[in-house]
Amino acid sequence: MTPKSSLLRKALRQGCVVMPGVFNAATARLVERAGFSAVYISGAGLANATAGVPDIGLLSLSEVAQLSGYIAEAVRIPALVDADTGFGGPQNVARTIQELERAGLAGMHLEDQTFPKRCGHLAGKSLSSAEEMVEKIRVAVRARQDRDFLIVARTDARAVEGFDSAVERAHNYLKAGADAIFPEALQSAKEFREFAAQVRAPLLANMTEFGRSPLLTVRQLAGMGYRMVIFPMTAFRVSMRSSERFLADLKRRGTQQRWLGQMQTRDELYDLLEYNPAAKMWTRRI
């Protein structure tokens, strides 16, 4: 069986890879069933949906590895995970790589914020030095056992030090061995286009809602040269709004009858999970 890290590398060579963000394994199965070739595991999604805490680096490496491992195991497609700042210094980054590889992830992105980190589209971020981030990337590259495990360097410099600094940091991170660059919170289509023109490498675009970046289409981004596009919290936000409306209606009416047509049925869930209750058993498919 081809390793999922190799599948992700192959997909990147073939074109722009669209990765909807997920916060649990069942949602990842929906992404796979919809025909996407990869899935993104959002750090904010894990923190918000699973632990009910903000995205400020509160989950530990062990928690992220376990939760993202459930997701990676549930699907045949590769999964890229948000590893925040690497859970510490360079030696912590080495352990992060090893734990995430062991959990079945195909790659991760590592950011140059200081701890505690903040959502990339909020004010008040602070950056580590470029030298510290370069050392983290070098350690990450040396620590990986699977040469195809994708190491994406994220820079938050645009909002803190400006666009030119983001470009300069990206070049330094590539020299350190990063496989791809994730420029967070670019602020216009012109900036996305200019970054791609100045940084000749596989690039990841973050199309999160209600942030600093414009919501460009996959076609637009692919035309600029981006090779990965993530939608980290979209499914979570849609699910939360739908659940919020349902709960208000249930409180008011005392019945779920009006919502039956909007639900996934029991049979549909079992089909998604590849579970046959008549057989009284379930066999893991991977």
matplotlib code that plots the C-alpha trace (Angstrom):
import matplotlib.pyplot as plt

x = [0.0, 1.3, 2.1, -0.3, 2.6, 3.6, 0.0, 0.0, 3.3, 1.9, -1.3, 0.8, 2.7, -0.5, -2.2, -3.8, -4.9, -8.1, -8.3, -11.5, -10.8, -12.2, -12.5, -13.3, -13.0, -16.6, -16.3, -13.1, -15.0, -17.5, -14.6, -13.3, -16.7, -17.2, -14.2, -11.5, -7.9, -6.7, -8.0, -6.8, -6.9, -7.3, -5.7, -8.6, -11.1, -9.6, -9.4, -12.8, -14.9, -13.2, -12.0, -14.2, -11.3, -9.9, -7.1, -4.2, -2.1, -3.8, -3.9, -0.7, 1.2, -0.1, -3.7, -3.2, -1.4, -4.2, -7.0, -5.4, -4.5, -8.1, -8.8, -5.9, -6.8, -10.5, -9.8, -7.7, -6.8, -3.8, -4.2, -2.2, -2.3, -1.7, 1.2, 1.1, 4.6, 5.8, 4.9, 8.1, 11.7, 13.7, 13.9, 10.2, 9.7, 11.7, 9.4, 6.4, 7.5, 8.0, 4.6, 2.7, 4.4, 3.6, 0.0, -0.4, -0.3, 1.0, 2.4, 2.2, 2.7, 4.8, 4.4, 6.8, 4.7, 5.8, 3.9, 1.1, 0.1, -3.0, -5.3, -3.5, -6.2, -6.3, -4.3, -1.7, 0.5, 4.2, 6.9, 9.9, 13.1, 13.7, 16.8, 14.8, 12.2, 15.0, 16.5, 13.1, 12.7, 16.2, 15.5, 12.2, 13.8, 16.4, 13.9, 11.5, 11.8, 9.6, 11.2, 7.8, 6.3, 5.5, 6.9, 5.1, 6.5, 3.9, 4.8, 2.6, 5.0, 2.6, 0.4, 3.4, 6.4, 4.9, 4.7, 8.4, 9.3, 7.0, 8.7, 12.1, 11.2, 9.7, 13.0, 14.9, 12.6, 12.9, 16.7, 16.4, 14.6, 10.9, 8.9, 6.3, 5.3, 2.1, 1.8, -0.8, -3.2, -2.3, -4.7, -5.6, -5.7, -2.8, -0.7, -1.5, -0.4, 2.7, 3.8, 3.5, 5.5, 8.3, 8.4, 8.8, 7.8, 4.7, 2.4, -0.6, -3.5, -5.8, -9.4, -10.8, -13.9, -14.2, -10.5, -8.0, -7.8, -10.2, -12.2, -10.7, -11.7, -9.6, -9.4, -8.1, -5.5, -4.4, -4.0, -1.6, 0.4, -0.8, -0.6, -2.7, -5.9, -7.4, -10.9, -10.0, -13.2, -15.9, -17.5, -17.3, -19.0, -21.8, -22.4, -22.4, -24.9, -27.2, -27.0, -27.6, -30.8, -32.0, -31.4, -33.4, -36.2, -36.1, -36.3, -39.3, -41.3, -40.1, -39.8, -37.3, -39.9, -39.4, -35.7, -35.9, -35.5, -32.3, -30.7, -28.3, -30.2, -29.0, -28.6, -26.6, -24.3, -23.7, -22.9, -20.4, -18.8, -18.9, -20.7, -23.2, -25.3, -26.8, -23.3, -22.9, -19.3, -17.2, -13.8, -11.4, -11.0, -7.5]
y = [0.0, 3.4, 5.6, 8.5, 10.9, 9.7, 10.1, 13.7, 14.4, 12.8, 14.9, 18.1, 17.3, 16.8, 20.1, 22.1, 20.0, 21.2, 20.3, 20.9, 21.2, 18.7, 18.4, 14.7, 11.4, 11.2, 14.6, 13.4, 10.4, 12.9, 14.8, 11.6, 10.6, 14.0, 13.2, 15.3, 13.9, 15.1, 16.4, 19.2, 18.8, 22.3, 23.1, 25.5, 22.8, 20.3, 23.0, 24.5, 21.4, 18.8, 20.6, 23.7, 26.0, 28.8, 28.3, 29.5, 26.4, 24.8, 21.2, 19.2, 17.2, 14.0, 15.2, 16.5, 13.3, 11.1, 13.2, 13.7, 10.0, 9.0, 11.1, 9.9, 6.3, 6.8, 7.7, 6.4, 9.9, 11.8, 14.2, 17.4, 18.6, 21.9, 21.5, 25.1, 26.2, 22.6, 22.4, 23.9, 24.4, 22.6, 19.3, 19.4, 19.8, 16.7, 14.7, 16.4, 15.0, 11.6, 11.4, 12.7, 10.3, 7.5, 8.6, 8.3, 11.9, 12.7, 16.1, 19.1, 22.8, 24.6, 28.3, 31.1, 32.6, 32.7, 30.7, 31.2, 31.5, 33.2, 32.6, 33.8, 36.4, 38.1, 41.1, 40.9, 38.1, 38.0, 36.2, 34.2, 35.2, 33.9, 32.2, 30.2, 29.1, 28.1, 25.9, 24.3, 23.5, 22.0, 19.8, 18.8, 17.7, 15.7, 14.1, 12.7, 9.1, 9.2, 11.4, 12.1, 13.4, 17.0, 19.8, 23.1, 26.3, 28.8, 32.5, 35.0, 37.8, 39.7, 41.0, 41.7, 42.8, 43.3, 41.7, 41.9, 40.3, 37.4, 36.9, 37.0, 34.6, 32.2, 32.1, 31.4, 28.6, 27.0, 27.1, 25.4, 22.5, 23.3, 21.5, 24.2, 27.7, 28.8, 32.6, 33.4, 36.3, 37.9, 40.8, 41.0, 39.1, 41.2, 40.0, 36.4, 36.9, 38.8, 36.3, 33.5, 35.4, 36.0, 32.7, 29.9, 26.9, 24.8, 27.3, 26.8, 29.3, 29.6, 30.4, 30.9, 32.9, 36.2, 36.9, 39.2, 37.4, 37.7, 34.5, 33.6, 30.5, 27.4, 28.2, 31.7, 30.5, 27.6, 30.1, 32.1, 29.0, 27.8, 24.0, 23.6, 25.4, 24.8, 25.6, 25.0, 25.9, 26.0, 22.6, 23.4, 26.8, 25.4, 22.6, 24.9, 27.3, 24.4, 22.9, 26.3, 26.7, 23.2, 23.5, 26.7, 25.1, 22.0, 24.2, 26.0, 23.0, 20.1, 17.8, 17.2, 16.3, 19.3, 18.5, 14.9, 15.8, 17.7, 14.9, 12.2, 9.0, 6.0, 3.9, 6.8, 7.0, 3.2, 3.4, 6.2, 4.1, 1.0, -0.8, -3.6, -4.1, -7.4, -8.9, -7.8, -6.8, -4.1, -4.6, -1.7, -1.0, 0.4]
z = [0.0, -0.9, 2.2, 2.6, 2.7, -0.8, -2.0, -0.8, -2.6, -5.8, -5.5, -5.2, -8.3, -10.2, -9.3, -6.6, -3.6, -1.9, 1.8, 3.8, 7.5, 9.9, 13.6, 14.0, 12.1, 11.0, 9.2, 7.6, 6.1, 4.7, 3.1, 1.6, 0.3, -1.3, -3.5, -2.0, -2.3, 1.1, 4.4, 6.7, 10.5, 12.0, 15.3, 16.0, 15.1, 17.6, 20.3, 19.7, 18.9, 21.0, 24.1, 23.9, 24.3, 22.2, 19.6, 21.8, 22.0, 25.0, 23.6, 24.3, 21.7, 23.0, 22.7, 19.1, 18.1, 19.5, 18.0, 14.6, 14.6, 14.9, 11.9, 9.8, 10.5, 9.5, 5.9, 3.0, 1.9, 3.4, 6.3, 6.9, 10.5, 12.2, 14.7, 15.9, 17.1, 17.5, 21.2, 22.4, 21.2, 18.6, 20.5, 21.1, 17.4, 16.8, 19.1, 17.4, 14.0, 15.4, 17.2, 14.2, 11.8, 14.2, 14.3, 10.6, 9.4, 5.9, 6.9, 9.3, 9.3, 11.8, 12.5, 13.5, 16.3, 19.9, 22.6, 23.5, 19.8, 18.5, 15.6, 12.6, 11.7, 15.1, 16.2, 19.0, 17.5, 18.2, 16.2, 17.1, 15.5, 11.9, 13.3, 15.8, 13.2, 10.8, 13.6, 14.2, 10.5, 10.3, 13.3, 11.9, 8.6, 10.4, 12.7, 10.2, 9.3, 6.2, 3.7, 2.1, 5.3, 4.3, 6.4, 5.7, 7.2, 8.1, 8.6, 10.4, 9.5, 7.2, 10.0, 12.4, 10.3, 6.9, 3.5, 2.6, 5.9, 5.1, 1.8, 3.3, 6.0, 3.5, 1.5, 4.7, 5.7, 2.3, 2.6, 5.9, 4.3, 4.4, 1.7, 1.3, 2.6, 4.3, 4.2, 6.8, 6.6, 3.3, 2.9, -0.8, -4.0, -5.1, -2.1, -2.8, -6.4, -5.5, -2.9, -5.4, -7.8, -5.3, -3.5, -6.0, -4.0, -3.2, -1.4, 0.9, 0.9, 3.9, 3.0, 6.4, 6.9, 8.8, 8.7, 7.0, 3.7, 0.8, 0.0, -3.3, -5.3, -5.8, -9.5, -8.8, -6.3, -8.5, -11.4, -9.2, -8.5, -5.1, -4.6, -1.5, -0.4, 3.1, 4.4, 8.1, 10.0, 7.3, 8.0, 11.8, 11.4, 9.2, 11.7, 14.7, 13.1, 12.1, 15.6, 17.2, 15.2, 15.9, 19.6, 19.8, 17.9, 20.1, 23.2, 21.8, 20.4, 22.5, 19.4, 16.6, 14.1, 11.8, 11.5, 10.4, 6.7, 7.5, 9.4, 8.4, 8.9, 10.9, 7.8, 6.1, 9.2, 9.2, 5.5, 6.1, 8.9, 6.7, 9.5, 8.9, 12.0, 10.6, 10.7, 14.4, 13.8, 12.3, 10.7, 10.4, 6.7, 6.8]

ax = plt.figure().add_subplot(projection="3d")
ax.plot(x, y, z, "-o")
ax.set_aspect("equal")
plt.show()
